[in-house]
Amino acid sequence: MKSKGFVQSGFEDSVWIRQPDKLLPHTILMSAHIDDTLILCEDLDTLSKFKALMLTRFEGTDEGDVTEYLGCKVVRDRVQRTLHLRQSAYNKKVLAFHAMTDANPVKMPMEQG
């Protein structure tokens, strides 16, 4: 990634940042976990150019807008400019793994008494 102008974010080893230059004039953020990659950029043209460059160097596919990443559902509202991550599917998998799908929910912190 360093050869493509990226530096590690400093807060997470798998998050990389590329500062703008003449070829790609907007900041790009990239998160790479094994075979799952998420690329963020505020400019669609810069994002498209970068993805095209990456696909010439690495094998992969462009899946379009992200709907799920690392087990989290990604919910975007472009009008409100918000992005929410939901882990309900992951939580259900964990409960099923531990045979707790029929467990009773409890308020946290627990009520006194």
MARPAKE-201007 format. One record per atom (N, C-alpha, C, O): residue number from 1; x, y, z. Coordinates in steps of 0.1 Angstrom, whole numbers. Each point is the difference from the previous one (the first is absolute). Example, Ala and Ser with C-alpha at 12.3 -4.5 7.8 and 13.67 -1.06 7.14 Angstrom:
# residues 2
ATOM:1:132:-57:78
ATOM:1:-9:12:0
ATOM:1:9:12:0
ATOM:1:10:0:7
ATOM:2:-14:11:-14
ATOM:2:9:11:0
ATOM:2:-8:11:8
ATOM:2:5:11:1
***
This chain:
# residues 113
ATOM:1:8:-12:0
ATOM:1:-8:12:0
ATOM:1:9:13:0
ATOM:1:-4:10:-6
ATOM:2:15:-11:12
ATOM:2:9:11:1
ATOM:2:4:5:-14
ATOM:2:2:11:-3
ATOM:3:0:-21:-6
ATOM:3:4:3:-14
ATOM:3:-11:8:-7
ATOM:3:3:6:-11
ATOM:4:-15:-7:15
ATOM:4:-11:7:-6
ATOM:4:-3:13:7
ATOM:4:-10:7:-3
ATOM:5:19:-3:12
ATOM:5:-2:13:7
ATOM:5:-8:0:13
ATOM:5:-3:10:6
ATOM:6:0:-22:-1
ATOM:6:-7:-1:13
ATOM:6:9:-1:12
ATOM:6:11:-4:-1
ATOM:7:-16:9:12
ATOM:7:7:-1:13
ATOM:7:-11:-6:9
ATOM:7:-12:2:-1
ATOM:8:17:-10:11
ATOM:8:-9:-6:10
ATOM:8:-6:12:8
ATOM:8:7:10:3
ATOM:9:-19:-12:1
ATOM:9:-8:10:7
ATOM:9:6:4:14
ATOM:9:-1:11:4
ATOM:10:7:-21:3
ATOM:10:6:3:13
ATOM:10:-10:-4:11
ATOM:10:4:-1:12
ATOM:11:-17:-1:-15
ATOM:11:-9:-5:10
ATOM:11:-5:-14:-3
ATOM:11:-6:-6:9
ATOM:12:9:0:-21
ATOM:12:-4:-13:-3
ATOM:12:9:-5:-11
ATOM:12:1:7:-11
ATOM:13:6:-18:12
ATOM:13:10:-5:-9
ATOM:13:-6:-3:-14
ATOM:13:7:1:-10
ATOM:14:-20:-4:9
ATOM:14:-6:-4:-12
ATOM:14:-7:12:-7
ATOM:14:-6:-1:-11
ATOM:15:7:13:16
ATOM:15:-5:12:-6
ATOM:15:11:9:-6
ATOM:15:10:3:7
ATOM:16:-11:0:-20
ATOM:16:10:7:-7
ATOM:16:-5:13:-5
ATOM:16:-12:1:-3
ATOM:17:20:10:2
ATOM:17:-4:13:-5
ATOM:17:9:4:-11
ATOM:17:12:-1:1
ATOM:18:-18:6:-12
ATOM:18:8:5:-11
ATOM:18:-4:15:-2
ATOM:18:-12:3:-2
ATOM:19:22:6:3
ATOM:19:-2:14:-2
ATOM:19:-2:3:-15
ATOM:19:5:-7:-8
ATOM:20:-12:18:5
ATOM:20:-2:4:-14
ATOM:20:13:3:-7
ATOM:20:10:5:6
ATOM:21:-10:-7:-19
ATOM:21:10:4:-9
ATOM:21:-6:3:-14
ATOM:21:-12:1:-1
ATOM:22:21:1:-9
ATOM:22:-6:4:-13
ATOM:22:-8:-12:-7
ATOM:22:-10:3:-6
ATOM:23:15:-15:8
ATOM:23:-7:-11:-5
ATOM:23:-14:-3:6
ATOM:23:-10:-2:-6
ATOM:24:10:2:20
ATOM:24:-12:-2:8
ATOM:24:-2:12:9
ATOM:24:6:-1:11
ATOM:25:-13:11:-15
ATOM:25:0:12:7
ATOM:25:-9:1:13
ATOM:25:-3:11:5
ATOM:26:-1:-22:1
ATOM:26:-8:0:12
ATOM:26:6:-11:10
ATOM:26:5:-10:-5
ATOM:27:-6:12:18
ATOM:27:4:-9:9
ATOM:27:-8:-13:-1
ATOM:27:-12:0:-2
ATOM:28:19:-12:3
ATOM:28:-6:-13:0
ATOM:28:4:-7:13
ATOM:28:11:0:4
ATOM:29:-22:-6:1
ATOM:29:2:-9:12
ATOM:29:-3:-14:-4
ATOM:29:-9:-3:-8
ATOM:30:17:-6:12
ATOM:30:-2:-14:-3
ATOM:30:2:-9:12
ATOM:30:10:1:7
ATOM:31:-19:-10:-5
ATOM:31:1:-10:10
ATOM:31:1:-14:-7
ATOM:31:-9:-4:-8
ATOM:32:19:-4:12
ATOM:32:2:-13:-7
ATOM:32:1:-10:11
ATOM:32:9:0:9
ATOM:33:-17:-10:-9
ATOM:33:0:-11:9
ATOM:33:-1:-13:-8
ATOM:33:-11:-4:-5
ATOM:34:22:-3:4
ATOM:34:1:-13:-8
ATOM:34:-5:2:-14
ATOM:34:8:5:-8
ATOM:35:-20:-9:5
ATOM:35:-5:2:-14
ATOM:35:-12:9:-1
ATOM:35:-7:0:-9
ATOM:36:6:8:20
ATOM:36:-11:10:0
ATOM:36:6:14:1
ATOM:36:7:3:9
ATOM:37:-10:5:-19
ATOM:37:6:14:-1
ATOM:37:-11:10:-1
ATOM:37:-10:-2:-8
ATOM:38:11:13:15
ATOM:38:-9:11:-1
ATOM:38:8:13:-3
ATOM:38:10:3:6
ATOM:39:-15:4:-17
ATOM:39:7:12:-4
ATOM:39:-10:11:1
ATOM:39:-11:0:-5
ATOM:40:16:11:11
ATOM:40:-9:12:2
ATOM:40:7:12:-6
ATOM:40:12:2:2
ATOM:41:-20:6:-9
ATOM:41:5:13:-6
ATOM:41:-12:9:-2
ATOM:41:-11:-5:-4
ATOM:42:12:18:7
ATOM:42:-11:9:-2
ATOM:42:-3:3:-15
ATOM:42:-11:5:-3
ATOM:43:20:-8:-6
ATOM:43:-1:3:-14
ATOM:43:-2:-13:-8
ATOM:43:9:-8:0
ATOM:44:-20:7:-7
ATOM:44:-3:-12:-8
ATOM:44:10:-3:-11
ATOM:44:4:-11:-2
ATOM:45:1:22:-5
ATOM:45:10:-2:-11
ATOM:45:13:-5:6
ATOM:45:6:-9:-6
ATOM:46:-1:15:17
ATOM:46:12:-5:6
ATOM:46:-1:-15:5
ATOM:46:9:-8:-2
ATOM:47:-21:5:8
ATOM:47:-2:-14:4
ATOM:47:0:-9:-12
ATOM:47:6:-11:1
ATOM:48:-13:14:-12
ATOM:48:0:-8:-11
ATOM:48:14:-3:-6
ATOM:48:3:-11:-4
ATOM:49:5:22:3
ATOM:49:13:-1:-6
ATOM:49:9:-9:9
ATOM:49:7:-9:-5
ATOM:50:-8:11:18
ATOM:50:8:-8:10
ATOM:50:-4:-15:-1
ATOM:50:9:-8:-1
ATOM:51:-22:5:0
ATOM:51:-4:-14:-1
ATOM:51:5:-6:-13
ATOM:51:4:-12:0
ATOM:52:-5:19:-11
ATOM:52:5:-5:-12
ATOM:52:15:-3:1
ATOM:52:5:-10:-5
ATOM:53:3:19:11
ATOM:53:14:-2:2
ATOM:53:3:-13:8
ATOM:53:8:-8:-3
ATOM:54:-16:7:14
ATOM:54:2:-12:9
ATOM:54:-3:-13:-7
ATOM:54:7:-10:2
ATOM:55:-18:10:-11
ATOM:55:-3:-12:-6
ATOM:55:9:-4:-12
ATOM:55:0:-11:-4
ATOM:56:9:20:0
ATOM:56:11:-3:-9
ATOM:56:11:-7:7
ATOM:56:8:-8:-6
ATOM:57:-6:11:19
ATOM:57:11:-6:8
ATOM:57:-4:-12:8
ATOM:57:8:-9:1
ATOM:58:-21:9:4
ATOM:58:-4:-11:8
ATOM:58:-13:-7:-6
ATOM:58:-8:7:-6
ATOM:59:7:-20:9
ATOM:59:-12:-7:-5
ATOM:59:-12:4:10
ATOM:59:2:0:12
ATOM:60:-13:3:-18
ATOM:60:-12:3:8
ATOM:60:-11:5:-8
ATOM:60:0:-1:-13
ATOM:61:-11:4:19
ATOM:61:-12:5:-7
ATOM:61:-5:13:7
ATOM:61:2:2:12
ATOM:62:-8:6:-19
ATOM:62:-7:12:5
ATOM:62:-14:-4:3
ATOM:62:-8:-2:-9
ATOM:63:4:2:22
ATOM:63:-13:-4:4
ATOM:63:-10:12:1
ATOM:63:-11:-2:4
ATOM:64:16:14:-8
ATOM:64:-9:11:1
ATOM:64:-1:6:14
ATOM:64:9:-2:8
ATOM:65:-20:9:-5
ATOM:65:-2:5:13
ATOM:65:0:-10:11
ATOM:65:-5:-11:-2
ATOM:66:11:14:13
ATOM:66:1:-10:11
ATOM:66:-13:-1:7
ATOM:66:-7:9:3
ATOM:67:3:-22:-1
ATOM:67:-12:-3:8
ATOM:67:3:-8:13
ATOM:67:-7:0:9
ATOM:68:19:-6:-9
ATOM:68:4:-8:11
ATOM:68:16:0:0
ATOM:68:6:-1:-10
ATOM:69:0:2:22
ATOM:69:14:0:1
ATOM:69:4:-6:13
ATOM:69:-4:5:11
ATOM:70:12:-16:-11
ATOM:70:4:-7:12
ATOM:70:-11:-4:9
ATOM:70:1:2:13
ATOM:71:-12:-6:-18
ATOM:71:-11:-5:8
ATOM:71:-10:11:4
ATOM:71:-10:-3:7
ATOM:72:13:15:-10
ATOM:72:-9:12:3
ATOM:72:-8:4:-12
ATOM:72:6:2:-11
ATOM:73:-18:0:13
ATOM:73:-9:6:-10
ATOM:73:3:15:-1
ATOM:73:0:6:10
ATOM:74:2:-1:-22
ATOM:74:3:14:-2
ATOM:74:-13:7:-5
ATOM:74:-5:-4:-11
ATOM:75:0:14:18
ATOM:75:-12:7:-4
ATOM:75:3:14:-2
ATOM:75:5:7:9
ATOM:76:-7:-2:-22
ATOM:76:4:13:-4
ATOM:76:-13:8:-3
ATOM:76:-9:-5:-6
ATOM:77:10:18:10
ATOM:77:-10:10:-4
ATOM:77:7:11:-7
ATOM:77:5:9:7
ATOM:78:-4:-9:-20
ATOM:78:8:10:-7
ATOM:78:-6:14:1
ATOM:78:8:10:1
ATOM:79:-21:-9:0
ATOM:79:-6:13:2
ATOM:79:4:6:13
ATOM:79:4:12:1
ATOM:80:-5:-20:10
ATOM:80:4:5:13
ATOM:80:15:0:3
ATOM:80:5:5:10
ATOM:81:2:-12:-20
ATOM:81:15:-2:1
ATOM:81:4:-7:13
ATOM:81:8:4:8
ATOM:82:-16:-15:-5
ATOM:82:3:-9:11
ATOM:82:4:-14:-4
ATOM:82:-4:-4:-11
ATOM:83:11:-3:20
ATOM:83:3:-13:-2
ATOM:83:-1:-7:13
ATOM:83:6:4:10
ATOM:84:-13:-15:-9
ATOM:84:-2:-8:12
ATOM:84:5:-14:-2
ATOM:84:-2:-6:-11
ATOM:85:8:0:21
ATOM:85:4:-14:0
ATOM:85:-9:-8:9
ATOM:85:-2:4:12
ATOM:86:-3:-15:-17
ATOM:86:-9:-8:9
ATOM:86:6:-14:1
ATOM:86:4:-6:-10
ATOM:87:-3:1:22
ATOM:87:6:-13:2
ATOM:87:-11:-11:4
ATOM:87:4:-10:5
ATOM:88:-16:12:-8
ATOM:88:-10:-9:4
ATOM:88:2:-14:-6
ATOM:88:-3:-10:7
ATOM:89:7:9:-20
ATOM:89:2:-14:-6
ATOM:89:12:-7:8
ATOM:89:-1:-12:2
ATOM:90:11:20:1
ATOM:90:12:-6:7
ATOM:90:-5:-5:14
ATOM:90:4:-11:5
ATOM:91:-12:20:2
ATOM:91:-5:-4:13
ATOM:91:-8:-12:0
ATOM:91:1:-9:9
ATOM:92:-9:7:-19
ATOM:92:-8:-12:-2
ATOM:92:9:-12:-2
ATOM:92:-3:-11:5
ATOM:93:13:12:-13
ATOM:93:10:-11:-2
ATOM:93:6:-4:13
ATOM:93:2:-12:3
ATOM:94:2:22:5
ATOM:94:7:-3:13
ATOM:94:-10:-8:9
ATOM:94:4:-9:7
ATOM:95:-16:14:-6
ATOM:95:-11:-6:8
ATOM:95:-2:-15:-4
ATOM:95:-1:-9:8
ATOM:96:0:7:-21
ATOM:96:-2:-13:-6
ATOM:96:12:-9:4
ATOM:96:-2:-12:3
ATOM:97:14:17:-5
ATOM:97:12:-8:3
ATOM:97:0:-5:15
ATOM:97:4:-11:2
ATOM:98:-9:19:7
ATOM:98:0:-3:14
ATOM:98:-14:-6:4
ATOM:98:-3:0:12
ATOM:99:-5:-4:-21
ATOM:99:-13:-5:2
ATOM:99:-9:9:10
ATOM:99:-6:-5:9
ATOM:100:7:18:-12
ATOM:100:-7:9:9
ATOM:100:-11:8:-8
ATOM:100:-4:11:5
ATOM:101:-1:-16:-16
ATOM:101:-10:7:-8
ATOM:101:-13:2:7
ATOM:101:-8:9:-3
ATOM:102:5:-18:13
ATOM:102:-12:1:7
ATOM:102:2:7:14
ATOM:102:-9:-1:8
ATOM:103:20:7:-6
ATOM:103:3:6:13
ATOM:103:-9:12:2
ATOM:103:-4:6:-10
ATOM:104:1:-2:22
ATOM:104:-8:11:3
ATOM:104:8:13:1
ATOM:104:11:0:6
ATOM:105:-15:11:-13
ATOM:105:8:12:1
ATOM:105:-1:6:13
ATOM:105:-10:-1:7
ATOM:106:20:8:-3
ATOM:106:1:7:14
ATOM:106:5:14:-3
ATOM:106:9:2:-8
ATOM:107:-15:7:15
ATOM:107:5:14:-1
ATOM:107:14:1:6
ATOM:107:4:-7:10
ATOM:108:5:15:-16
ATOM:108:13:2:5
ATOM:108:2:15:3
ATOM:108:-3:8:-8
ATOM:109:8:-4:19
ATOM:109:3:-9:11
ATOM:109:-12:-6:6
ATOM:109:-11:5:-1
ATOM:110:13:-16:8
ATOM:110:-11:-7:6
ATOM:110:-8:8:10
ATOM:110:6:8:7
ATOM:111:-19:-10:-6
ATOM:111:-8:7:10
ATOM:111:4:-5:14
ATOM:111:4:-12:1
ATOM:112:-5:20:9
ATOM:112:3:-4:13
ATOM:112:-11:-9:6
ATOM:112:-12:0:-4
ATOM:113:16:-10:12
ATOM:113:-10:-8:7
ATOM:113:2:-14:-5
ATOM:113:-8:-9:4
***
